[in-house]
Amino acid sequence: MASGFFALLDDIATLMDDVVVMSKVTTKKTAGILGDDLAVNAEKATGFVSSRELPVLWAITKGSMLNKLIILPIAFLLSAFAPWAVTLVLVLGGVYLAFEGVEKIYGVFMPHHHENDTEIKPNDGEKTILDIEKKKIKSAIFTDFILSVEIIIIALGTVLGKPILFQVLVVTIVAVIATVGVYGIVALIVRMDDLGYRLVEVNANKKNILKAVGIFLINALPWVIKGLSVIGTIALLLVAGGIFVHNIAFLHHFLESIPSLLRDFLLGLLVGLAALLVVKALKAIRRLL
């Protein structure tokens, strides 16, 4: 009886070791989307009154947790009863990632105005500010939903074929890391300038390193967000290309002579460009009708 109990504990320990190892591998595979998720949410969580930044971020975090509670059971059901659908969703998600990456590049060279963009102005009343906050929170949660689908499906694709319990543990760990890690870092980023202002204020009449650090933090925030956006865009194309190569056998064999990093980037770029042209053509047709 005792030996059976210890054997069970040993099996559980072995399972958890495997889960931890695979969670690390899976997190690396989803790192590109996590980087984009971080950049997007850092951008969406800024631009509020200082006292409202953390409450807004907490509202987005709760929405992200709810998103994952909805997505995870559906993903596990697909894995159990229609594993082919996971690959299909993975490839379709790759097309979306590639499209999003190319659209960001297109937006840099061909800037266009978004009618729904909202910005809080100093003379806005409390009601107006709250309405704008609600719109931005809803937009951030919707974006998080799309990114969460991609993160979870990519994570699930990594452990496809493993026992369902193993899949549940690994993908759930990745989902928790995606939520806690991303929004924890976002919270630090959006408070960078506040910490900077505080350091400058405390050392207003001094010339010391703390004041210099404060000025650096204030000036660095916009560059950090822009840097994350650039890194996130490149990561989107790399992740998308990697999805196509690993899930479409023809591409894997046809392009195996090209260095993997260059191959994934070019493939993501080409698919994203094709997707962008299709979207532009559909919009043009819609305007003509």
Phi, psi and chi 1 to 4 in degrees:
 res  aa     phi    psi   chi1   chi2   chi3   chi4
   1 MET       -  -47.9 -168.3   72.8  168.4      -
   2 ALA   -65.2  -40.9      -      -      -      -
   3 SER   -64.0  -36.5   60.8      -      -      -
   4 GLY   -65.1  -39.1      -      -      -      -
   5 PHE   -64.8  -44.7  175.5   73.4      -      -
   6 PHE   -69.2  -32.0  -73.2  114.2      -      -
   7 ALA   -64.4  -39.5      -      -      -      -
   8 LEU   -63.3  -44.1  176.4   61.5      -      -
   9 LEU   -61.1  -38.8  -72.2  179.5      -      -
  10 ASP   -64.8  -40.5 -174.2   58.9      -      -
  11 ASP   -63.7  -41.6  -70.8  -18.6      -      -
  12 ILE   -64.6  -43.1  -67.5  172.4      -      -
  13 ALA   -62.1  -42.1      -      -      -      -
  14 THR   -63.1  -43.9  -57.5      -      -      -
  15 LEU   -60.1  -45.3  173.0   63.6      -      -
  16 MET   -66.6  -35.8  -65.9  -48.7  -62.8      -
  17 ASP   -61.3  -45.1  -75.4  -19.2      -      -
  18 ASP   -63.6  -39.5  -68.5  -18.2      -      -
  19 VAL   -63.4  -44.3  166.1      -      -      -
  20 VAL   -63.1  -44.9  170.0      -      -      -
  21 VAL   -61.4  -48.4  170.6      -      -      -
  22 MET   -67.8  -31.4 -171.7   53.6   71.4      -
  23 SER   -63.8  -38.7  -63.7      -      -      -
  24 LYS   -63.6  -44.4  -70.2  179.9 -179.9  177.5
  25 VAL   -62.5  -45.0  173.0      -      -      -
  26 THR   -66.8  -40.0  -54.0      -      -      -
  27 THR   -62.0  -37.8  -57.0      -      -      -
  28 LYS   -62.6  -40.4  -72.9 -179.4 -178.4  178.4
  29 LYS   -67.8  -29.4  -73.3 -177.3  177.0  -68.3
  30 THR   -95.8    3.8   58.9      -      -      -
  31 ALA   -59.9  -35.2      -      -      -      -
  32 GLY   -61.3  -45.8      -      -      -      -
  33 ILE   -71.0  -35.7  -57.1  177.1      -      -
  34 LEU   -61.9  -37.5  -70.8  174.1      -      -
  35 GLY   -64.2  -41.8      -      -      -      -
  36 ASP   -68.6  -39.8 -174.0   65.0      -      -
  37 ASP   -58.9  -42.9 -160.8    4.2      -      -
  38 LEU   -62.5  -46.3  176.6   60.1      -      -
  39 ALA   -63.9  -44.7      -      -      -      -
  40 VAL   -63.1  -46.5  168.6      -      -      -
  41 ASN   -73.8  -31.2  -74.9  -66.0      -      -
  42 ALA   -63.6  -38.9      -      -      -      -
  43 GLU   -68.6  -42.6 -169.6  173.9    3.2      -
  44 LYS   -73.3  -23.6  -73.6 -177.2  179.0  -68.2
  45 ALA   -89.0   -2.1      -      -      -      -
  46 THR  -102.0  166.1   54.7      -      -      -
  47 GLY    94.1    6.4      -      -      -      -
  48 PHE  -100.8  166.2  -63.4   97.4      -      -
  49 VAL   -59.6  140.3  177.8      -      -      -
  50 SER   -51.5  -42.2  178.0      -      -      -
  51 SER   -70.0  -14.1   61.1      -      -      -
  52 ARG  -101.8   -8.1  -65.3  -66.3  -56.2  158.4
  53 GLU   -61.3  -49.9  -77.5  178.1  -19.2      -
  54 LEU   -68.6  -42.3  -69.2 -177.9      -      -
  55 PRO   -59.4  -39.4  -27.1   35.6      -      -
  56 VAL   -64.9  -44.2  166.2      -      -      -
  57 LEU   -63.2  -37.6 -173.4   57.8      -      -
  58 TRP   -66.0  -38.7  174.6 -122.8      -      -
  59 ALA   -63.1  -41.2      -      -      -      -
  60 ILE   -67.2  -39.3  -62.4  171.6      -      -
  61 THR   -62.2  -43.7  -55.9      -      -      -
  62 LYS   -62.8  -39.7  -71.7 -170.9  -70.5 -175.2
  63 GLY   -63.3  -37.7      -      -      -      -
  64 SER   -65.1  -40.8  176.3      -      -      -
  65 MET   -63.3  -41.3  -73.3 -171.2  -96.1      -
  66 LEU   -64.6  -40.5 -180.0   60.5      -      -
  67 ASN   -55.2  -46.3  -75.5  -19.4      -      -
  68 LYS   -71.7  -31.7  -69.8  172.3  178.8   65.8
  69 LEU   -65.1  -29.3  -74.8  174.5      -      -
  70 ILE   -79.4  -43.3  -65.2  168.9      -      -
  71 ILE   -74.0  -41.4  -63.0  165.7      -      -
  72 LEU   -57.2  -50.8  -78.1  169.9      -      -
  73 PRO   -60.8  -39.2  -21.1   32.7      -      -
  74 ILE   -64.0  -42.1  -64.1  172.7      -      -
  75 ALA   -63.2  -41.6      -      -      -      -
  76 PHE   -68.9  -35.6  -65.3  138.3      -      -
  77 LEU   -64.9  -41.7  -74.4  171.9      -      -
  78 LEU   -62.0  -43.1  -74.0  177.0      -      -
  79 SER   -62.7  -37.5  176.9      -      -      -
  80 ALA   -77.1  -39.3      -      -      -      -
  81 PHE  -113.4  -18.4  -61.3  105.2      -      -
  82 ALA  -147.9   67.5      -      -      -      -
  83 PRO   -59.8  -27.3   15.0  -26.9      -      -
  84 TRP   -61.8  -30.4   58.6  -92.4      -      -
  85 ALA   -68.0  -29.6      -      -      -      -
  86 VAL   -63.9  -44.3  175.2      -      -      -
  87 THR   -63.9  -41.4  -57.3      -      -      -
  88 LEU   -61.8  -47.6  176.9   60.8      -      -
  89 VAL   -63.7  -36.4  172.9      -      -      -
  90 LEU   -61.6  -45.9 -164.7   57.4      -      -
  91 VAL   -67.6  -42.6  172.3      -      -      -
  92 LEU   -63.0  -39.2  -68.6  175.1      -      -
  93 GLY   -63.4  -36.3      -      -      -      -
  94 GLY   -62.9  -40.0      -      -      -      -
  95 VAL   -62.2  -42.7  173.6      -      -      -
  96 TYR   -63.9  -42.9  175.2   80.6      -      -
  97 LEU   -60.8  -45.1  -72.0  174.3      -      -
  98 ALA   -62.6  -42.8      -      -      -      -
  99 PHE   -60.8  -44.9  165.6   75.1      -      -
 100 GLU   -63.9  -40.7 -170.6  179.1    9.4      -
 101 GLY   -64.5  -45.9      -      -      -      -
 102 VAL   -68.1  -36.3  170.9      -      -      -
 103 GLU   -62.6  -37.1 -172.1 -177.4   37.8      -
 104 LYS   -65.5  -41.0  -73.3 -176.8  176.9 -177.7
 105 ILE   -65.2  -42.7  -64.2  171.6      -      -
 106 TYR   -60.6  -39.2  175.3   79.3      -      -
 107 GLY   -65.1  -27.5      -      -      -      -
 108 VAL   -71.0  -43.1  172.0      -      -      -
 109 PHE   -85.9  -27.3  -67.1  100.7      -      -
 110 MET  -128.3   70.8  -59.5  -73.1  -69.3      -
 111 PRO   -60.6  139.1   18.3  -27.2      -      -
 112 HIS  -137.5  151.1   49.6  -75.2      -      -
 113 HIS   -83.8  135.4  176.4   68.8      -      -
 114 HIS   -99.7  118.9  -65.3  -80.5      -      -
 115 GLU   -64.6  -27.3  -67.0 -178.3    2.0      -
 116 ASN   -90.7    2.5  -66.5  -33.5      -      -
 117 ASP   -61.6  135.8  -78.3   -7.2      -      -
 118 THR  -124.7  141.5   53.5      -      -      -
 119 GLU  -140.7  133.0 -175.3  178.5  -11.8      -
 120 ILE   -80.3  127.3  -64.8  174.6      -      -
 121 LYS  -105.5  153.4  -59.5  177.7 -178.6   62.4
 122 PRO   -56.9  -33.0  -23.7   33.2      -      -
 123 ASN   -92.3    7.3   58.3  -15.3      -      -
 124 ASP   -69.9  141.4  -75.6  -25.0      -      -
 125 GLY   -75.6  170.7      -      -      -      -
 126 GLU   -61.1  -42.2 -175.4  177.9   -9.7      -
 127 LYS   -63.4  -43.3 -174.7  178.1 -176.4  -56.8
 128 THR   -62.7  -42.9  -57.1      -      -      -
 129 ILE   -61.9  -43.9  -69.4  173.7      -      -
 130 LEU   -65.2  -38.5  -69.9  175.0      -      -
 131 ASP   -64.0  -42.8  -72.2  -19.3      -      -
 132 ILE   -65.1  -40.7  -68.0  173.8      -      -
 133 GLU   -58.7  -45.8  -80.5 -173.9    7.8      -
 134 LYS   -60.5  -42.0  -72.9  177.5 -177.7  177.2
 135 LYS   -63.9  -43.6  -72.3  178.7 -177.1  177.1
 136 LYS   -69.2  -35.7  -66.4 -172.0   80.1  170.2
 137 ILE   -65.6  -45.0  -71.1  169.2      -      -
 138 LYS   -60.8  -42.7  -75.2 -178.7 -179.0  178.4
 139 SER   -62.8  -43.1  172.5      -      -      -
 140 ALA   -65.4  -39.8      -      -      -      -
 141 ILE   -68.1  -38.3  -68.5  172.7      -      -
 142 PHE   -64.4  -45.1  177.6   73.9      -      -
 143 THR   -61.3  -41.9  -58.3      -      -      -
 144 ASP   -61.3  -36.8  176.6  -88.8      -      -
 145 PHE   -60.8  -46.3 -176.0   86.2      -      -
 146 ILE   -62.7  -47.3  -64.7  171.3      -      -
 147 LEU   -65.3  -35.4  -68.5  169.9      -      -
 148 SER   -66.1  -39.4  -66.5      -      -      -
 149 VAL   -58.4  -46.2  168.8      -      -      -
 150 GLU   -64.4  -44.4  -66.4  160.3   -2.9      -
 151 ILE   -61.1  -47.4  -70.7  167.0      -      -
 152 ILE   -68.3  -40.4  -71.5  169.3      -      -
 153 ILE   -68.0  -40.6  -68.2  -61.1      -      -
 154 ILE   -63.6  -42.9  -71.2  174.7      -      -
 155 ALA   -61.5  -42.1      -      -      -      -
 156 LEU   -67.4  -38.2 -168.2   57.3      -      -
 157 GLY   -61.9  -28.1      -      -      -      -
 158 THR   -71.1  -31.3  -53.8      -      -      -
 159 VAL  -111.6   14.8  -67.8      -      -      -
 160 LEU   -60.7  134.5 -149.1   57.4      -      -
 161 GLY    98.1  -15.3      -      -      -      -
 162 LYS   -80.4  164.4  -61.1  -76.3 -174.9  179.7
 163 PRO   -56.9  147.8  -24.5   33.6      -      -
 164 ILE   -60.2  -36.7 -170.0   65.6      -      -
 165 LEU   -62.2  -41.9  175.7   60.2      -      -
 166 PHE   -61.6  -43.8 -170.7   85.6      -      -
 167 GLN   -60.4  -46.1  -66.4 -179.0   28.2      -
 168 VAL   -60.1  -46.2  169.7      -      -      -
 169 LEU   -64.7  -47.6  -69.7  172.4      -      -
 170 VAL   -65.6  -50.0  169.8      -      -      -
 171 VAL   -67.0  -35.6  177.8      -      -      -
 172 THR   -65.9  -41.1  -58.8      -      -      -
 173 ILE   -61.0  -44.4  -72.0  171.8      -      -
 174 VAL   -62.5  -40.7  172.3      -      -      -
 175 ALA   -63.3  -40.3      -      -      -      -
 176 VAL   -66.3  -44.1  170.9      -      -      -
 177 ILE   -60.4  -41.4  -68.7  172.1      -      -
 178 ALA   -60.5  -38.9      -      -      -      -
 179 THR   -79.2  -56.0  -55.8      -      -      -
 180 VAL   -66.3  -46.4  176.4      -      -      -
 181 GLY   -64.0  -51.1      -      -      -      -
 182 VAL   -62.9  -50.3  166.1      -      -      -
 183 TYR   -75.1  -24.9  -71.5   99.8      -      -
 184 GLY   -66.3  -44.0      -      -      -      -
 185 ILE   -67.5  -39.4  -64.7  172.1      -      -
 186 VAL   -59.6  -41.5  169.2      -      -      -
 187 ALA   -59.6  -40.9      -      -      -      -
 188 LEU   -67.0  -39.4  -67.3  175.4      -      -
 189 ILE   -65.6  -46.8  -69.8  172.8      -      -
 190 VAL   -70.2  -16.4  -60.8      -      -      -
 191 ARG   -98.0    3.2  -57.9  -57.5  -72.8 -175.4
 192 MET   -56.7  -48.6  -91.4  179.4   60.7      -
 193 ASP   -68.7  -33.1   56.2  -16.2      -      -
 194 ASP   -64.6  -42.3  -69.2  -51.2      -      -
 195 LEU   -62.9  -40.5  175.9   58.5      -      -
 196 GLY   -61.3  -47.0      -      -      -      -
 197 TYR   -61.1  -37.9  -77.1  120.6      -      -
 198 ARG   -65.1  -43.6 -179.9   60.8  179.8  162.3
 199 LEU   -64.5  -39.8  -71.0  172.8      -      -
 200 VAL   -66.5  -41.0  170.5      -      -      -
 201 GLU   -64.4  -44.7 -177.0 -177.7   -2.7      -
 202 VAL   -65.8  -33.0  170.5      -      -      -
 203 ASN  -110.9   35.5  -60.5  -82.7      -      -
 204 ALA   -57.9  -41.3      -      -      -      -
 205 ASN   -99.6   19.2  -60.8  -42.3      -      -
 206 LYS  -124.4  159.4  -56.4  174.9 -174.4  175.7
 207 LYS  -120.4   93.4  -73.7 -173.7  178.3 -179.8
 208 ASN  -141.1  179.5   55.6   26.5      -      -
 209 ILE   -67.8  -32.3 -168.1  168.5      -      -
 210 LEU   -65.0  -40.2  -70.3  177.8      -      -
 211 LYS   -65.7  -40.3 -174.6  175.4 -178.7  179.5
 212 ALA   -63.6  -40.1      -      -      -      -
 213 VAL   -63.5  -41.8  168.9      -      -      -
 214 GLY   -60.7  -46.2      -      -      -      -
 215 ILE   -62.8  -39.3  -66.6  170.8      -      -
 216 PHE   -62.7  -44.4  171.8   77.5      -      -
 217 LEU   -63.1  -40.0  -69.5  175.0      -      -
 218 ILE   -63.4  -46.7  -66.2  167.7      -      -
 219 ASN   -74.7  -24.6  -65.2  -31.6      -      -
 220 ALA   -80.0  -26.3      -      -      -      -
 221 LEU   -53.8  -52.4  179.0   58.8      -      -
 222 PRO   -59.3  -36.9  -19.2   31.1      -      -
 223 TRP   -70.4  -35.1  -69.5  100.3      -      -
 224 VAL   -62.8  -45.4  167.8      -      -      -
 225 ILE   -65.0  -42.4  -66.7  174.7      -      -
 226 LYS   -64.0  -41.4  -73.9  179.4 -177.6  177.9
 227 GLY   -62.3  -43.7      -      -      -      -
 228 LEU   -61.8  -37.8  -75.0  171.0      -      -
 229 SER   -63.5  -43.4 -177.7      -      -      -
 230 VAL   -64.7  -47.6  171.2      -      -      -
 231 ILE   -61.4  -41.8  -66.1  168.4      -      -
 232 GLY   -62.4  -39.1      -      -      -      -
 233 THR   -64.6  -46.6  -60.1      -      -      -
 234 ILE   -62.0  -41.8  -65.1  170.5      -      -
 235 ALA   -63.4  -37.6      -      -      -      -
 236 LEU   -58.4  -46.8  -77.3  173.8      -      -
 237 LEU   -67.6  -38.8  -62.9  174.9      -      -
 238 LEU   -65.8  -44.0  -72.5  172.2      -      -
 239 VAL   -64.8  -44.3  170.6      -      -      -
 240 ALA   -60.3  -48.3      -      -      -      -
 241 GLY   -60.2  -40.8      -      -      -      -
 242 GLY   -62.6  -37.8      -      -      -      -
 243 ILE   -61.9  -46.1  -71.3  172.1      -      -
 244 PHE   -64.4  -44.5  -58.0  138.5      -      -
 245 VAL   -63.6  -41.6  168.4      -      -      -
 246 HIS   -83.5  -12.8  -68.5  106.3      -      -
 247 ASN  -117.9   -6.0  -69.7  -80.8      -      -
 248 ILE  -121.6  105.7  -57.8  174.3      -      -
 249 ALA   -57.8  -39.4      -      -      -      -
 250 PHE   -57.3  -46.1  165.1   74.0      -      -
 251 LEU   -66.2  -38.1  -68.8  175.0      -      -
 252 HIS   -61.0  -44.7  179.3   71.5      -      -
 253 HIS   -78.5  -34.8  -64.5  -63.2      -      -
 254 PHE   -70.3  -33.0 -178.1   67.8      -      -
 255 LEU  -111.2   15.0  -58.8  171.4      -      -
 256 GLU   -69.3  -17.7   61.6 -177.5   -6.3      -
 257 SER   -79.7  -14.7   59.7      -      -      -
 258 ILE   -86.9  137.9  -57.6  174.7      -      -
 259 PRO   -51.2  136.3  -26.4   34.0      -      -
 260 SER   -57.8  -41.6   58.9      -      -      -
 261 LEU   -63.7  -46.7 -156.7   63.9      -      -
 262 LEU   -67.2  -41.3  178.7   61.8      -      -
 263 ARG   -59.9  -49.2  174.6 -161.9   62.5 -164.6
 264 ASP   -63.4  -42.1  -67.0   -8.6      -      -
 265 PHE   -65.0  -47.9 -179.4   80.0      -      -
 266 LEU   -64.9  -40.4  -69.8  176.2      -      -
 267 LEU   -65.5  -43.6 -170.3   56.4      -      -
 268 GLY   -61.7  -40.6      -      -      -      -
 269 LEU   -64.4  -44.2 -171.9   65.4      -      -
 270 LEU   -67.1  -45.0  -70.4  172.3      -      -
 271 VAL   -65.1  -41.2  172.8      -      -      -
 272 GLY   -63.6  -39.7      -      -      -      -
 273 LEU   -64.5  -42.9 -177.7   59.0      -      -
 274 ALA   -62.2  -43.4      -      -      -      -
 275 ALA   -63.5  -40.8      -      -      -      -
 276 LEU   -63.4  -42.3 -179.1   66.1      -      -
 277 LEU   -63.3  -40.4  -69.1  173.5      -      -
 278 VAL   -63.7  -45.0  169.1      -      -      -
 279 VAL   -62.4  -44.1  169.9      -      -      -
 280 LYS   -62.5  -41.6  -67.6  -71.3 -177.1 -175.2
 281 ALA   -64.5  -42.4      -      -      -      -
 282 LEU   -63.7  -40.0  -69.3  174.0      -      -
 283 LYS   -65.5  -38.7  -73.6 -177.5  177.2  179.2
 284 ALA   -65.6  -42.6      -      -      -      -
 285 ILE   -62.5  -41.7  -66.1  169.8      -      -
 286 ARG   -62.8  -38.7 -175.1  179.5  176.8 -176.9
 287 ARG   -66.6  -31.7  -77.8 -165.3  -63.6  -93.1
 288 LEU   -75.6  -26.4  -67.5  172.6      -      -
 289 LEU   -77.2      -  -64.2  177.2      -      -
